[in-house]
Amino acid sequence: MNHSFLQEDFLLQNAAAKTLYHDYAEKMPIYDYHCHVSPKEIWEDQKYENLTQAWLYGDHYKWRLMRAMGMDESLITGGAGDYERFCAFAETVPCCIGNPMYHWVHLELKRFFGISEELNPTTAPQIWEKTKQALQNGLTARKMIEMSNVALVCTTDDPSDSLEYHRKLAADGSFQTRVLPAFRPDKVLSPTPEYLEKLGAAAGVEICSCETLLQALGSRMDWFQKNGCRLSDHSFACIPWRPASEEAVEQDFAGVLKGKTLAGEALERYQTWLMLWLGREYARRGWTMQLHLNALRNNSTRRFEQLGPDTGFDSINDRLLAPNLSAYLNALDRTEQLPKTIFYSLNPKDTMMLAAMAGNFQSGVPGKMQVGSAWWFNDQRDGMEEQLKTVANVGLLSKFIGMLTDSRSFLSYTRHEYFRRILCNLIGTWVENGEYPGDMERLGAMVQDICYRNAVNYFRM
């Protein structure tokens, strides 16, 4: 590999950026408030036989690139052997110039395995062996978390979850990283009789009406809060907004209990009613609400039927978000029941709108309304820089709560390093251009706030 690639000043293009990163950002703990890792795998201290298991099992980012290379699906989602799949990915990596995957892959190889060579078909055999030895000799899930200096992990959990593994981890004095649940009620918002029966069983409530549904949800939220939960998460193409009478919603819900699938206006009425109740509950409990918006999921019906969801066939939606989002936030704000809220949109066209929308409802808490870290297709250098610049242009970058991992892989914590280098380079460039005083002590504290302390103070978990 070229001697200038991925060295200590990677992405740091001026003296101020280097000072901010190496003296202030680099050693800060990670506060990973949104990810998709399994608490069960953390509790069991997941072990891997090889890098394919750690890298390619379930990573749709890598799968999409391998499909673009024309790889057979057996080399992507399975069927072929692990080494054969690894070699197929190794063939893909050198073609990823300009794609963040090229940086992520080599950051992970360097930080976790001490490997500085490029991954390509020539180096694949020795990299396979070296990483296999490390993985089979102590580089487990917990070790990866510890090596990454992760102070806290928030997983993504269904309301019916027992939180068994969170409780076991909380009682485990040998593991210092806190692992807390986040409340993700997507299945409640698109309900089926089978799911409602499962939720009711978890809550000890027979769900036979809207009132008993709320009783069950309140009980589960109590349980989540008892186990450290202080934030929720929702995924919508667009925030629903179709206010209706309680009688109309009750009638719609009665149909669900009889096996009817809610759709169209009936689904929007139900979701609007429930999201208003949930928003008020979050505010009452001091929780944060996360809204993930404008994803268009399962575009390939053929592949969805073969492989299921989250297999690399989702993309960016282009729904208009502002009117419904404004109406929803305003309804909660009118009665002073608007919780702390983080917006994410998969479509970068929405970032400026969301930043401006956030400014309409700031009150009482520093950075109460947040435009979240560049998400999914946007968590690359250009996307991160644009998100940071937009937040700075329209609000207060100094109050931003920073990066999250949003990954199912324990090796993905190097994305925080990637973000921190981009953040320090952006601020350093402003200093070098004479756009902000070069007070390194003040700027360094600001960078540390964005990397860690703002999130700690914001979520108060």
Secondary structure, DSSP 8 states (H G I E B T S, - for coil): --TTTT-TTTT--SHHHHHHIIIIITT--EEE-S----HHHHHTT---SSHHHHHTSS-HHHHHHHHHTT--GGGTTSSS-HHHHHHHHHHHGGG-TTSHHHHHHHHHHHHHH---S--STTTHHHHHHHHHHHHHTT--HHHHHHHTTEEEEE--B-TT---HHHHHHHT-TT--SEEE--B--HHHHS--HHHHHHHHHHHT----SHHHHHHHHHHHHHHHHHTT--EEEEEESS-------HHHHHHHHHHHHTT----HHHHHHHHHHHHHHHHHHHHHHT-EEEEEE-EE----HHHHHHH-SSSS--EE-----HHHHHHHHHHHHHTT---EEEEEESSGGGHHHHHHHHHHS--SSTT-EEE-S--GGG-SHHHHHHHHHHHHHHS-GGG--------S-TTTTHHHHHHHHHHHHHHHHHHHTTSS---HHHHHHHHHIIIIIHHHHHH--
